[in-house]
């Protein structure tokens, strides 16, 4: 990895010109690199951010004042000015004319343990090639004057020029300008390959792969070619202990079906961080196919989850499907037997398969601000198909409630009571031992089993209604920064006292931490985790909605 340092250092000084910056760069880039990182349209993104409502609001916010108050901008400016003055360029010119269109870094580890087998190259497609050319010449002159570079020699490849930076006590660096793209590497064959791809004018498979991953237009993309890691994964599998080998074998099976993967960051009104994976058709293991591929629909239960819930997660699958998938993924049929051994006596071994098959596919778990007391009210809901399953679940959970009551009452002076409400809800009550507002309860509403920290949360549960899914997207989880900040500010004192009584830190320190979290949360409105899919892959997106939009 030491050979990568000069490449990373030179990232600040790279790029050439032509139209369609990303496509020009991808045309000459390595098509099979283990890791390929692309940054595009940086100039436009920076300008949009500078002009955004968020940028105008941030300095006026409490967190913005803290952040900006702790930064000595003059000291930072004074620290970088000598470098840019020596190069005869300003930071704004570097962004606008050099790095603003497209820049990329490709890396492939050595197929052996030898560091010399690593391959790495830096590519830049500048807005103004002449600005970059002057920067490179100036940098060469400065380093030759200091003795860091001995000479810069011109070389030929298929009649085209490239250059070698000869160093007195280190391997040479090489660079060229081809097809509007500047390429820099410590590997001469990698520079040769750039010239060859430009001369041969081959269609870039990498561009099509990024499009298929849904990441081609993102601000930053890090694409992974999985085949370069097959040997390392196989070696780990061969050395795995018996306890973990079964899981690794299943993971290895899914890994070999993987065709491409990428992490991508995009800025629109919100910030989006995504992970995309694509599989080779026909090679996906049967146990993983339904979980990793296929179109997504938004779970109907989201319509029943309060919009102001502090945190919520939801999905759609049968309990029986989950047990089968976990058993297959672990390659241990004993897992299914363990589930039967634990839950069979509760629901009846003959009835357990029917109960598991009746649970789902809709389910959700969320926490909302309390109507009574200071602890968040946690609610879990799962769809139940059929009255026989409801009766079996009611008996099983009722048995669990009673077992918990007996165990607690036998060792505490305060006593838990089981309360059967007129509306069919069953609760555990203990005015002395439970925190205010905490009454674990369960009941059935609209074909759902609901377990909650208070019976009123069950009573408020509306009938879920299926709605349209935005662009085939399914929401998996949601965190409301606004609701969490409001909860912390309203209940900070009793919550801090409660945690201190439980040995979870000093009350004053906990209050200070709550205030810091509340200040940090001012930046955001909500965070969402969603997924999209097709028959060959899956895309998971984390979407951060800020307090003010980015455009």
C-alpha positions as CSV (number, residue, x, y, z in Angstrom):
1,X,0.0,0.0,0.0
2,X,3.0,2.3,0.4
3,X,3.1,2.7,-3.4
4,X,-0.4,4.2,-3.3
5,X,0.7,7.2,-1.3
6,X,2.2,9.3,-4.1
7,X,-1.0,8.6,-6.2
8,X,-3.3,9.8,-3.5
9,X,-1.0,12.9,-2.9
10,X,-1.2,13.7,-6.6
11,X,-5.0,13.6,-6.6
12,X,-5.0,17.3,-5.9
13,X,-3.1,18.0,-9.2
14,X,-4.8,16.0,-11.9
15,X,-7.1,16.3,-15.1
16,X,-7.7,17.1,-19.1
17,X,-10.7,18.0,-21.4
18,X,-13.4,17.1,-24.0
19,X,-17.2,16.5,-23.8
20,X,-19.1,14.0,-21.6
21,X,-16.5,14.0,-18.8
22,X,-17.6,10.8,-17.1
23,X,-17.9,8.8,-20.3
24,X,-14.5,10.1,-21.6
25,X,-12.9,9.0,-18.3
26,X,-14.6,5.6,-18.2
27,X,-13.6,4.9,-21.8
28,X,-9.9,4.7,-20.9
29,X,-10.3,3.5,-17.3
30,X,-9.4,-0.1,-16.2
31,X,-12.5,-2.1,-16.7
32,X,-11.8,-4.9,-14.2
33,X,-10.3,-3.0,-11.2
34,X,-11.1,-4.5,-7.8
35,X,-12.0,-1.0,-6.5
36,X,-13.0,1.9,-8.8
37,X,-13.9,5.2,-7.2
38,X,-15.4,7.9,-9.3
39,X,-16.1,11.5,-8.3
40,X,-18.1,13.6,-10.9
41,X,-19.6,17.1,-11.2
42,X,-17.8,18.3,-8.0
43,X,-17.9,21.9,-9.3
44,X,-21.6,21.9,-9.7
45,X,-22.2,20.1,-6.4
46,X,-20.1,22.6,-4.5
47,X,-21.9,25.6,-6.1
48,X,-25.3,24.1,-5.5
49,X,-24.4,23.5,-1.8
50,X,-23.1,27.0,-1.4
51,X,-26.3,28.5,-2.8
52,X,-28.6,26.1,-0.9
53,X,-31.1,27.0,1.8
54,X,-29.1,24.6,4.1
55,X,-25.9,26.6,3.6
56,X,-27.7,29.8,4.4
57,X,-29.3,28.3,7.5
58,X,-26.4,26.4,9.0
59,X,-24.4,29.4,10.3
60,X,-27.4,30.6,12.2
61,X,-28.2,27.3,13.9
62,X,-26.8,26.4,17.3
63,X,-24.7,23.6,15.9
64,X,-23.4,25.8,13.1
65,X,-22.3,28.4,15.5
66,X,-20.5,25.8,17.6
67,X,-18.8,24.3,14.5
68,X,-17.8,27.5,12.8
69,X,-16.8,29.1,16.1
70,X,-14.2,26.4,16.7
71,X,-12.6,26.8,13.2
72,X,-9.9,29.4,12.6
73,X,-10.6,30.0,8.9
74,X,-7.7,32.4,8.6
75,X,-5.3,29.8,10.0
76,X,-6.5,27.2,7.5
77,X,-6.2,29.7,4.6
78,X,-2.7,30.8,5.7
79,X,-1.7,27.1,5.8
80,X,-2.7,26.3,2.3
81,X,-1.9,29.6,0.5
82,X,1.9,28.9,0.2
83,X,1.3,25.6,-1.6
84,X,-1.2,27.1,-4.1
85,X,1.0,30.2,-4.6
86,X,3.9,28.0,-5.5
87,X,1.8,26.2,-8.1
88,X,0.4,29.5,-9.4
89,X,-3.2,28.5,-9.0
90,X,-6.1,29.2,-6.6
91,X,-8.2,26.5,-4.9
92,X,-11.2,27.8,-6.9
93,X,-9.3,27.2,-10.1
94,X,-8.4,23.7,-9.1
95,X,-12.0,22.8,-8.4
96,X,-13.4,24.6,-11.4
97,X,-10.8,23.8,-14.1
98,X,-9.1,20.6,-12.9
99,X,-11.2,18.4,-10.6
100,X,-14.7,19.8,-11.2
101,X,-15.7,17.5,-14.0
102,X,-14.6,13.9,-13.2
103,X,-11.8,12.2,-11.3
104,X,-11.3,8.5,-10.5
105,X,-9.0,6.1,-8.7
106,X,-8.7,2.4,-9.6
107,X,-7.0,-0.2,-7.4
108,X,-6.4,-3.9,-7.7
109,X,-4.5,-5.8,-5.0
110,X,-1.7,-8.1,-5.8
111,X,-2.8,-11.7,-6.8
112,X,-0.1,-12.8,-4.4
113,X,1.1,-11.4,-1.1
114,X,3.8,-9.4,-2.9
115,X,3.2,-5.6,-2.7
116,X,4.9,-5.1,-6.1
117,X,1.9,-6.8,-7.7
118,X,-0.6,-4.1,-6.7
119,X,-2.1,-2.0,-9.5
120,X,-3.3,1.5,-9.0
121,X,-4.0,4.5,-11.3
122,X,-5.4,8.0,-11.0
123,X,-7.5,9.4,-13.8
124,X,-8.8,13.0,-14.1
125,X,-10.9,14.5,-16.9
126,X,-10.4,18.3,-16.3
127,X,-12.6,21.1,-17.5
128,X,-9.5,22.9,-18.8
129,X,-6.6,20.6,-19.8
130,X,-4.2,23.6,-20.2
131,X,-4.7,24.4,-16.5
132,X,-3.8,20.9,-15.5
133,X,-0.9,20.7,-17.8
134,X,0.6,23.9,-16.3
135,X,0.0,22.4,-12.8
136,X,1.9,19.2,-13.7
137,X,4.8,21.1,-15.3
138,X,5.0,23.4,-12.2
139,X,4.9,20.4,-9.8
140,X,7.6,18.6,-11.8
141,X,9.8,21.8,-11.7
142,X,9.3,22.2,-7.9
143,X,10.2,18.5,-7.2
144,X,13.2,18.5,-9.5
145,X,14.5,21.7,-7.8
146,X,14.1,20.0,-4.4
147,X,15.8,16.7,-5.6
148,X,12.7,14.7,-5.0
149,X,12.4,14.0,-8.8
150,X,15.7,13.5,-10.8
151,X,14.2,14.1,-14.3
152,X,11.1,13.8,-16.4
153,X,11.7,11.7,-19.5
154,X,9.5,11.3,-22.6
155,X,8.5,7.8,-23.6
156,X,6.6,6.2,-26.5
157,X,3.8,3.7,-26.7
158,X,2.3,2.8,-30.0
159,X,3.5,6.2,-31.3
160,X,1.9,8.1,-28.4
161,X,3.8,10.1,-25.8
162,X,3.8,9.4,-22.1
163,X,6.2,10.5,-19.4
164,X,8.4,9.0,-16.7
165,X,9.2,10.9,-13.5
166,X,12.6,9.4,-12.5
167,X,13.3,9.5,-8.8
168,X,16.8,9.1,-7.2
169,X,15.8,6.7,-4.4
170,X,12.4,5.4,-5.3
171,X,10.5,3.7,-8.2
172,X,9.5,6.0,-11.1
173,X,6.0,7.5,-11.6
174,X,4.4,7.6,-15.1
175,X,1.7,9.8,-16.6
176,X,0.0,10.7,-19.9
177,X,-2.8,12.7,-21.4
178,X,-5.1,10.6,-23.6
179,X,-8.6,11.2,-25.0
180,X,-9.1,14.3,-22.8
181,X,-8.0,12.3,-19.7
182,X,-4.9,12.6,-17.5
183,X,-3.6,9.3,-16.1
184,X,-1.0,8.9,-13.4
185,X,0.4,5.7,-11.9
186,X,3.5,4.1,-10.4
187,X,3.0,1.2,-12.8
188,X,4.2,1.7,-16.4
189,X,1.9,-1.1,-17.8
190,X,-1.1,0.7,-16.4
191,X,-0.2,3.8,-18.4
192,X,0.4,1.6,-21.5
193,X,-3.1,0.1,-20.9
194,X,-4.7,3.6,-20.9
195,X,-3.0,4.4,-24.2
196,X,-4.1,1.0,-25.7
197,X,-7.7,1.5,-24.6
198,X,-7.7,5.0,-26.2
199,X,-6.2,3.7,-29.4
200,X,-8.5,0.7,-29.7
201,X,-11.6,2.8,-28.8
202,X,-13.2,-0.2,-27.0
203,X,-16.6,0.1,-25.5
204,X,-16.3,0.6,-21.8
205,X,-18.0,-2.3,-20.0
206,X,-17.6,-0.3,-16.7
207,X,-20.0,2.4,-17.9
208,X,-22.7,-0.2,-18.5
209,X,-22.1,-1.9,-15.2
210,X,-22.5,1.4,-13.3
211,X,-25.7,2.1,-15.2
212,X,-27.0,-1.3,-14.2
213,X,-26.1,-0.7,-10.6
214,X,-28.1,2.5,-10.7
215,X,-25.0,4.5,-9.6
216,X,-23.7,6.1,-12.8
217,X,-25.1,9.5,-12.1
218,X,-24.1,9.7,-8.4
219,X,-21.7,12.3,-7.1
220,X,-19.4,9.6,-5.7
221,X,-19.3,5.9,-6.7
222,X,-17.1,3.1,-5.3
223,X,-17.6,0.0,-7.5
224,X,-16.3,-3.4,-6.5
225,X,-15.3,-6.3,-8.8
226,X,-16.0,-9.3,-6.6
227,X,-13.8,-11.8,-8.5
228,X,-10.6,-10.2,-7.2
229,X,-11.6,-11.3,-3.7
230,X,-12.6,-14.9,-4.5
231,X,-9.1,-16.3,-3.6
232,X,-9.0,-14.6,-0.2
233,X,-12.5,-15.7,0.7
234,X,-11.8,-19.3,-0.3
235,X,-8.7,-19.2,1.9
236,X,-10.7,-18.0,4.9
237,X,-13.3,-20.7,4.2
238,X,-10.6,-23.4,4.1
239,X,-9.3,-22.2,7.5
240,X,-12.7,-21.7,9.2
241,X,-13.5,-23.5,12.4
242,X,-16.4,-26.0,12.2
243,X,-18.7,-23.7,14.2
244,X,-18.5,-21.0,11.6
245,X,-17.8,-23.0,8.5
246,X,-21.4,-23.7,7.6
247,X,-22.3,-20.0,7.6
248,X,-19.2,-19.2,5.6
249,X,-20.0,-21.9,3.0
250,X,-23.5,-20.3,2.4
251,X,-22.0,-16.8,2.2
252,X,-19.3,-18.1,-0.2
253,X,-22.1,-19.7,-2.4
254,X,-23.9,-16.3,-2.6
255,X,-20.6,-14.4,-3.1
256,X,-19.8,-16.5,-6.2
257,X,-23.1,-15.5,-7.7
258,X,-22.3,-11.8,-7.2
259,X,-21.5,-10.0,-10.4
260,X,-20.9,-6.4,-9.2
261,X,-21.4,-4.1,-6.2
262,X,-21.2,-0.4,-5.6
263,X,-21.5,2.2,-2.8
264,X,-22.7,5.5,-4.1
265,X,-23.4,9.0,-2.6
266,X,-25.8,11.5,-4.2
267,X,-26.9,15.0,-3.3
268,X,-30.3,16.3,-4.5
269,X,-32.6,18.0,-2.1
270,X,-31.7,15.2,0.3
271,X,-28.5,13.2,0.9
272,X,-28.6,9.6,-0.4
273,X,-26.2,6.9,0.4
274,X,-26.8,3.6,-1.5
275,X,-25.5,0.1,-1.8
276,X,-26.2,-1.8,-5.0
277,X,-25.5,-5.4,-5.7
278,X,-26.1,-7.3,-9.0
279,X,-26.0,-11.1,-9.4
280,X,-25.3,-13.4,-12.3
281,X,-28.7,-14.8,-13.4
282,X,-29.2,-18.4,-12.6
283,X,-26.4,-18.6,-10.0
284,X,-28.1,-17.2,-7.0
285,X,-28.6,-19.8,-4.3
286,X,-32.2,-20.8,-3.8
287,X,-32.2,-19.9,-0.1
288,X,-31.2,-16.3,-0.9
289,X,-33.1,-15.6,-4.1
290,X,-36.3,-14.3,-2.6
291,X,-34.4,-12.1,-0.1
292,X,-31.8,-10.6,-2.5
293,X,-33.7,-10.2,-5.8
294,X,-37.1,-9.4,-7.1
295,X,-39.3,-6.2,-7.2
296,X,-40.2,-4.5,-3.9
297,X,-43.5,-3.2,-2.7
298,X,-44.1,-0.9,0.3
299,X,-45.4,-2.7,3.4
300,X,-49.0,-1.7,4.0
301,X,-48.3,-1.5,7.8
302,X,-46.5,1.8,7.2
303,X,-49.9,3.5,6.9
304,X,-50.6,2.4,10.5
305,X,-47.3,3.6,12.0
306,X,-47.5,7.2,13.3
307,X,-45.7,9.7,11.1
308,X,-44.1,11.2,14.2
309,X,-42.8,7.9,15.5
310,X,-39.3,8.3,16.9
311,X,-38.0,5.2,15.1
312,X,-39.8,2.5,13.1
313,X,-38.9,-0.5,11.1
314,X,-41.3,-2.6,8.9
315,X,-41.2,-5.5,6.5
316,X,-43.2,-8.2,4.8
317,X,-42.4,-11.9,5.2
318,X,-43.9,-14.9,6.9
319,X,-42.4,-16.2,10.1
320,X,-42.2,-19.6,8.5
321,X,-40.2,-18.2,5.6
322,X,-37.7,-16.6,8.0
323,X,-37.2,-19.8,9.9
324,X,-36.6,-21.7,6.6
325,X,-34.2,-19.1,5.3
326,X,-32.2,-19.0,8.5
327,X,-32.0,-22.8,8.6
328,X,-30.8,-22.9,4.9
329,X,-28.3,-20.0,5.4
330,X,-26.8,-21.8,8.4
331,X,-26.9,-25.1,6.6
332,X,-28.2,-26.5,9.9
333,X,-31.6,-28.2,10.0
334,X,-31.1,-28.3,13.8
335,X,-32.0,-24.6,13.9
336,X,-35.5,-25.4,12.8
337,X,-35.6,-28.2,15.4
338,X,-34.5,-25.7,18.1
339,X,-37.3,-23.3,17.2
340,X,-39.7,-26.2,17.5
341,X,-38.2,-27.3,20.8
342,X,-38.6,-23.8,22.3
343,X,-42.0,-22.7,20.9
344,X,-43.6,-26.1,20.5
345,X,-44.5,-26.6,24.2
346,X,-45.9,-23.0,24.3
347,X,-48.2,-23.3,21.3
348,X,-48.4,-27.0,21.0
349,X,-46.0,-29.0,18.8
350,X,-48.8,-30.0,16.4
351,X,-50.0,-26.4,16.1
352,X,-46.7,-24.6,15.8
353,X,-46.3,-25.0,12.0
354,X,-49.7,-23.5,11.5
355,X,-49.0,-20.6,13.9
356,X,-45.7,-19.8,12.1
357,X,-47.3,-19.9,8.7
358,X,-50.1,-17.6,9.9
359,X,-47.7,-14.9,11.2
360,X,-47.1,-12.3,8.5
361,X,-46.3,-11.1,6.0
362,X,-46.9,-7.6,7.4
363,X,-44.9,-6.7,10.5
364,X,-43.6,-3.5,12.1
365,X,-41.9,-2.3,15.3
366,X,-41.7,1.4,16.4
367,X,-41.2,3.7,19.3
368,X,-43.3,6.8,19.9
369,X,-43.3,9.6,22.4
370,X,-45.3,8.7,25.5
371,X,-48.8,10.0,26.2
372,X,-48.3,9.1,29.9
373,X,-44.9,8.9,31.7
374,X,-41.5,9.5,30.3
375,X,-40.4,6.3,28.6
376,X,-41.0,5.9,24.8
377,X,-43.9,3.6,24.1
378,X,-42.6,0.7,22.0
379,X,-45.1,-1.1,19.8
380,X,-44.8,-4.3,17.8
381,X,-47.4,-5.4,15.3
382,X,-47.6,-8.5,13.1
383,X,-50.3,-9.7,10.8
384,X,-52.1,-12.9,11.8
385,X,-54.1,-14.9,9.3
386,X,-57.1,-16.8,10.9
387,X,-58.8,-17.0,14.2
388,X,-57.3,-20.3,15.2
389,X,-53.8,-18.7,15.1
390,X,-55.1,-15.7,17.1
391,X,-56.4,-18.1,19.8
392,X,-53.1,-20.0,19.9
393,X,-51.1,-16.8,20.1
394,X,-53.3,-15.4,22.8
395,X,-52.9,-18.5,24.9
396,X,-49.1,-18.6,24.3
397,X,-48.5,-14.9,25.2
398,X,-50.9,-15.1,28.1
399,X,-48.9,-18.0,29.4
400,X,-45.7,-15.9,29.1
401,X,-47.3,-13.0,30.9
402,X,-48.4,-15.2,33.8
403,X,-45.0,-16.9,34.0
404,X,-43.4,-13.5,34.2
405,X,-45.8,-12.3,36.9
406,X,-45.2,-15.4,39.1
407,X,-41.4,-15.1,38.7
408,X,-41.4,-11.4,39.6
409,X,-43.9,-11.6,42.4
410,X,-42.0,-14.4,44.1
411,X,-38.9,-12.2,44.6
412,X,-40.4,-8.6,45.0
413,X,-42.5,-6.9,47.5
414,X,-44.3,-4.9,44.8
415,X,-46.6,-7.1,42.8
416,X,-47.5,-7.4,39.2
417,X,-51.2,-7.9,38.3
418,X,-52.7,-9.1,35.1
419,X,-55.5,-6.9,33.9
420,X,-58.0,-8.1,31.3
421,X,-59.6,-5.0,29.8
422,X,-63.1,-5.0,28.4
423,X,-61.9,-4.5,24.8
424,X,-59.9,-7.7,24.8
425,X,-56.5,-6.2,25.7
426,X,-54.4,-7.9,28.4
427,X,-51.9,-5.9,30.4
428,X,-49.3,-6.3,33.2
429,X,-49.7,-3.6,35.9
430,X,-47.5,-2.6,38.8
431,X,-47.9,1.0,40.0
432,X,-45.0,0.7,42.5
433,X,-42.5,-1.3,40.5
434,X,-43.0,-0.1,36.9
435,X,-42.0,3.4,35.6
436,X,-44.9,5.7,35.2
437,X,-46.9,4.9,32.0
438,X,-45.4,1.5,31.5
439,X,-48.0,-1.3,31.2
440,X,-46.9,-4.1,28.9
441,X,-49.9,-5.2,26.9
442,X,-51.1,-7.3,24.0
443,X,-54.2,-7.6,22.0
444,X,-55.6,-8.0,18.5
445,X,-56.8,-5.3,16.1
446,X,-57.7,-5.4,12.4
447,X,-56.1,-8.9,11.9
448,X,-52.9,-7.9,13.7
449,X,-51.3,-9.1,17.0
450,X,-50.0,-6.0,18.8
451,X,-47.7,-5.9,21.7
452,X,-47.1,-2.5,23.3
453,X,-45.8,-0.7,26.3
454,X,-49.2,0.7,27.1
455,X,-52.7,-0.5,26.2
456,X,-53.7,2.9,24.6
457,X,-51.1,2.3,21.9
458,X,-53.0,-0.8,20.9
459,X,-56.3,1.0,21.0
460,X,-54.9,3.7,18.6
461,X,-53.8,1.2,16.0
462,X,-55.6,1.9,12.8
463,X,-56.4,-0.6,10.0
464,X,-53.4,-0.7,7.7
465,X,-54.1,0.3,4.1
466,X,-51.9,-0.6,1.1
467,X,-50.7,2.4,-0.8
468,X,-48.7,3.1,-3.9
469,X,-45.0,2.4,-3.7
470,X,-42.8,5.2,-5.0
471,X,-40.9,4.0,-8.0
472,X,-41.0,0.4,-6.8
473,X,-39.4,1.4,-3.5
474,X,-40.1,-0.3,-0.2
475,X,-39.5,1.6,3.0
476,X,-37.6,-0.5,5.6
477,X,-36.9,1.9,8.5
478,X,-37.4,5.5,9.5
479,X,-35.9,7.7,12.2
480,X,-37.4,11.1,12.9
481,X,-34.8,13.5,14.2
482,X,-37.5,16.1,14.9
483,X,-39.5,13.6,17.1
484,X,-36.3,12.4,18.9
485,X,-35.2,15.9,19.6
486,X,-38.6,16.9,20.9
487,X,-38.7,13.8,23.1
488,X,-35.3,14.4,24.6
489,X,-36.1,18.0,25.4
490,X,-39.4,17.2,27.0
491,X,-38.4,14.2,29.1
492,X,-34.7,14.8,29.6
493,X,-34.8,15.2,33.4
494,X,-36.9,12.1,34.4
495,X,-35.1,10.0,31.8
496,X,-31.7,11.0,33.2
497,X,-32.9,10.2,36.8
498,X,-34.2,6.8,35.7
499,X,-30.9,5.9,33.9
500,X,-28.8,7.1,36.8
501,X,-30.9,4.9,39.2
502,X,-30.2,2.0,36.9
503,X,-26.4,2.7,37.1
504,X,-26.2,4.0,33.6
505,X,-24.1,7.1,34.3
506,X,-24.3,10.3,36.4
507,X,-27.4,12.3,36.0
508,X,-25.6,15.6,35.2
509,X,-23.4,13.9,32.6
510,X,-26.4,12.2,31.0
511,X,-28.3,15.5,30.8
512,X,-25.2,17.1,29.1
513,X,-25.1,14.3,26.6
514,X,-28.9,14.6,25.9
515,X,-28.3,18.3,25.1
516,X,-25.5,17.6,22.8
517,X,-27.6,15.0,20.9
518,X,-30.5,17.4,20.7
519,X,-28.2,20.1,19.2
520,X,-26.8,17.7,16.7
521,X,-30.3,16.6,15.7
522,X,-31.1,20.1,14.6
523,X,-29.3,19.4,11.3
524,X,-31.8,16.7,10.2
525,X,-35.5,16.2,9.7
526,X,-35.5,12.4,9.2
527,X,-33.5,9.4,8.0
528,X,-35.1,6.7,5.9
529,X,-33.8,3.3,4.8
530,X,-35.4,1.9,1.7
531,X,-34.9,-0.8,-0.9
532,X,-35.5,-1.4,-4.6
533,X,-34.9,-4.5,-6.6
534,X,-35.3,-6.5,-9.8
535,X,-34.7,-10.1,-10.8
536,X,-30.9,-9.7,-10.8
537,X,-30.2,-7.4,-7.9
538,X,-30.9,-5.3,-4.9
539,X,-30.4,-1.6,-4.0
540,X,-30.5,-0.3,-0.4
541,X,-30.7,3.4,0.0
542,X,-30.2,5.5,3.2
543,X,-31.9,8.9,2.6
544,X,-31.1,11.8,5.0
545,X,-33.6,14.7,4.8
546,X,-31.9,17.7,6.3
547,X,-33.5,20.5,8.3
548,X,-33.2,22.7,5.1
549,X,-33.0,21.4,1.5
550,X,-29.7,21.2,-0.4
551,X,-31.2,23.0,-3.4
